[in-house]
Structures are given as structure tokens and as C-alpha cells.
Amino acid sequence: MPLRYRLLKANSMSDDFSDIAESNTDYVAAFPGKDVPGLPAKKMLLLTCMDCRILPHQALGMELGDMKVLRNGGGQLNSAIESDIVVANHILDCDRILIMQHTQCGVAAATLEGVRDAIQSNTGVDASQFTPSVIDNQMEKLTRDVKTLRNNPLLKSNVVVQGAMYDVETGKVDFLDE
């Protein structure tokens, strides 16, 4: 049996998302993506942080459909993201991969114990076994992630991997000089 979604009308939705539903109505009225192909026009994939101060397409001068975007805490490589990148390289024609972290990153400022303490304080649940990936040294992590991808034998030989740092105060992207 095919998966079916239960659609809610905006007026039956929780107040927590009514503003989002209303904004989506405006977006639909001027939707720019009807004829945009699913493969990225610039053959690019960006891995960046989930930080709300980063507008990936605007920061890199891209248009809708130019690149694929993966986001997580810290814009860091992990096994799940690496797997997605391999698939994107072979199936979605992503031959340019940019890993872009940013200044003032909460994941780079956090400690494992600090995260665990916050979770336990907010939920009352023992979080001592929770192991999120925090970043001890941002530039070392970024450099290591770029090197890891460059050495991944599952990526096509023509793939280009680059690292960069986005400045949340200015919008400037500085590319790693390797």
C-alpha cells in the first residue's frame, strides 16, 4: 500500500505552525521551482551547518536548482552524511563538494558535557550516554573532513572537494588554502 499523508488545513493546525502554513501559501502563489530539474545545474553539493544565519544559495551566488544542500550541526562529516555524498556523487551528478563551516558555531563552542547537562536539565532524562558530535577544533575538523572525502575510494575520480569558512558577521566565504 502506498504511503499517504494526512493533510491538515491551515485552520486545523496547531498555532505553533499556523504562521508557517500562511507563509507557505504566499510562497506557493509565486513558486519559482516548477520547471527546475532535480539534478544540480552547477554539479555541486554543499555540506554546511544548520545555523539559521546561513542562507546557502545566497551566500554562494547560486540559484534554485544550482546545488544540493546537506545540513547538520556544525556542517561536519559523519558516516551518514558521507554515505549521502557518495550517493549524490554517483546518482545526482554532484562532482563538486564544498564543506562550509562557519564562525560563531554553537556546535564548535559546545562541550559534550555541556550538551548532556542541558538535555538532562531540560528533560530530566539521564543523557550521560548521549554522544552528539561537538567540534573541539574547528579548522582541524574541517581540514580532516575535506581530507577524508578526498580519500574516499567510493567517490568518482573527478570529484573536487573543497573546504570553506563562512563568516556570520560579514557573509564572506574564505576557502581553505591547502
C-alpha positions as CSV (number, residue, x, y, z in Angstrom):
1,M,0.0,0.0,0.0
2,P,1.5,3.4,-0.9
3,L,2.4,5.9,1.8
4,R,-0.3,8.5,2.2
5,Y,0.0,11.8,4.0
6,R,-2.7,13.2,6.2
7,L,-3.0,16.8,5.1
8,L,-4.2,19.4,7.6
9,K,-6.0,22.6,6.7
10,A,-4.2,25.6,8.0
11,N,-7.1,26.4,10.3
12,S,-7.0,23.0,12.0
13,M,-3.3,23.2,12.6
14,S,-1.7,23.9,15.9
15,D,-1.0,27.6,16.5
16,D,2.7,26.7,16.6
17,F,2.8,26.3,12.8
18,S,-0.1,28.5,11.6
19,D,2.3,31.3,10.6
20,I,4.4,28.8,8.6
21,A,1.4,27.5,6.8
22,E,0.3,31.0,5.9
23,S,3.8,31.9,4.6
24,N,3.7,28.7,2.5
25,T,0.5,29.9,0.9
26,D,2.3,33.1,-0.2
27,Y,5.3,31.0,-1.5
28,V,3.0,28.8,-3.5
29,A,1.5,31.8,-5.2
30,A,4.9,32.8,-6.6
31,F,6.5,29.4,-6.7
32,P,9.8,29.6,-8.8
33,G,10.6,26.0,-8.9
34,K,8.1,24.4,-11.2
35,D,10.4,23.6,-14.1
36,V,13.7,23.3,-12.1
37,P,15.4,19.9,-12.8
38,G,16.3,17.6,-9.9
39,L,20.0,17.4,-10.9
40,P,22.1,20.4,-9.8
41,A,22.9,22.7,-12.6
42,K,26.3,23.6,-11.1
43,K,27.1,19.9,-10.3
44,M,27.7,21.0,-6.7
45,L,26.8,19.7,-3.3
46,L,27.2,21.8,-0.2
47,L,27.6,20.4,3.3
48,T,27.0,23.2,5.8
49,C,25.7,23.8,9.3
50,M,22.0,24.0,10.3
51,D,22.6,27.6,11.6
52,C,19.8,29.9,10.8
53,R,22.2,32.7,9.8
54,I,23.4,30.8,6.7
55,L,21.4,31.2,3.5
56,P,23.4,28.8,1.4
57,H,22.3,29.8,-2.1
58,Q,22.6,33.5,-1.5
59,A,26.0,33.2,0.2
60,L,27.4,31.3,-2.8
61,G,25.6,33.2,-5.6
62,M,23.5,30.2,-6.5
63,E,20.0,30.0,-7.8
64,L,17.3,27.4,-7.1
65,G,18.4,24.2,-8.8
66,D,22.1,25.0,-8.9
67,M,23.3,22.8,-6.0
68,K,22.2,20.2,-3.5
69,V,22.5,21.2,0.2
70,L,23.1,18.9,3.2
71,R,22.9,20.5,6.7
72,N,23.7,19.2,10.2
73,G,25.1,20.6,13.4
74,G,28.5,22.1,12.6
75,G,28.5,21.3,8.9
76,Q,30.6,18.3,9.7
77,L,31.2,15.0,8.0
78,N,29.9,11.8,9.7
79,S,29.1,8.4,8.3
80,A,25.5,9.1,7.3
81,I,26.5,12.4,5.6
82,E,29.4,10.7,3.9
83,S,27.1,8.0,2.6
84,D,24.7,10.6,1.2
85,I,27.6,12.4,-0.5
86,V,28.7,9.2,-2.2
87,V,25.1,8.6,-3.5
88,A,24.9,12.3,-4.6
89,N,28.2,12.0,-6.5
90,H,27.1,8.9,-8.5
91,I,23.3,9.4,-8.8
92,L,22.8,13.2,-8.7
93,D,25.9,14.3,-10.7
94,C,27.5,16.2,-7.7
95,D,31.1,16.4,-8.8
96,R,32.0,19.5,-6.7
97,I,31.6,19.2,-3.0
98,L,32.0,22.1,-0.6
99,I,32.2,21.6,3.1
100,M,31.4,25.0,4.7
101,Q,31.5,25.6,8.4
102,H,31.0,29.0,9.9
103,T,32.2,31.4,12.6
104,Q,30.5,31.6,16.0
105,C,29.2,28.0,15.6
106,G,27.3,26.7,18.6
107,V,28.5,23.1,18.0
108,A,32.1,24.3,18.0
109,A,31.5,26.2,21.2
110,A,29.7,23.4,23.0
111,T,31.2,20.7,25.0
112,L,29.9,17.1,25.3
113,E,29.3,17.5,29.0
114,G,27.6,20.9,28.4
115,V,25.2,19.3,25.9
116,R,24.4,16.4,28.1
117,D,23.8,18.7,31.1
118,A,21.5,20.9,29.1
119,I,19.5,17.9,27.9
120,Q,19.2,16.5,31.4
121,S,18.3,19.9,32.8
122,N,15.5,20.4,30.2
123,T,14.1,16.9,30.2
124,G,15.0,15.3,33.5
125,V,16.3,12.3,31.5
126,D,19.8,10.9,32.1
127,A,21.7,11.9,29.0
128,S,25.1,10.5,30.1
129,Q,25.2,8.0,27.2
130,F,24.1,10.6,24.5
131,T,27.1,11.2,22.2
132,P,26.4,14.1,19.8
133,S,29.4,15.3,17.7
134,V,30.7,18.5,19.1
135,I,33.8,20.1,17.5
136,D,36.9,20.7,19.6
137,N,39.0,22.5,16.9
138,Q,37.0,23.8,14.0
139,M,39.8,24.2,11.5
140,E,41.3,20.8,12.3
141,K,37.9,19.2,11.9
142,L,37.2,21.0,8.6
143,T,40.6,20.1,7.2
144,R,40.2,16.5,8.3
145,D,36.7,16.2,6.8
146,V,38.0,17.6,3.5
147,K,40.9,15.1,3.5
148,T,38.5,12.2,4.4
149,L,36.3,12.9,1.4
150,R,39.2,13.4,-0.9
151,N,40.5,10.0,0.0
152,N,37.1,8.2,-0.2
153,P,37.6,5.5,-2.8
154,L,33.8,5.4,-3.4
155,L,33.8,8.8,-4.9
156,K,34.4,9.3,-8.7
157,S,38.0,10.2,-9.6
158,N,37.0,13.5,-11.0
159,V,35.3,14.8,-7.8
160,V,36.6,18.1,-6.4
161,V,36.3,18.6,-2.6
162,Q,36.9,22.0,-1.0
163,G,36.6,23.4,2.5
164,A,35.5,26.9,3.4
165,M,34.6,29.0,6.4
166,Y,31.6,31.3,6.3
167,D,31.7,34.5,8.4
168,V,28.3,35.1,10.0
169,E,29.1,38.7,10.7
170,T,30.0,39.7,7.1
171,G,28.8,36.9,4.8
172,K,32.3,36.4,3.4
173,V,33.3,32.8,2.5
174,D,37.0,32.1,2.9
175,F,38.2,29.0,1.1
176,L,40.8,26.7,2.7
177,D,44.2,27.2,1.3
178,E,45.6,23.7,1.1
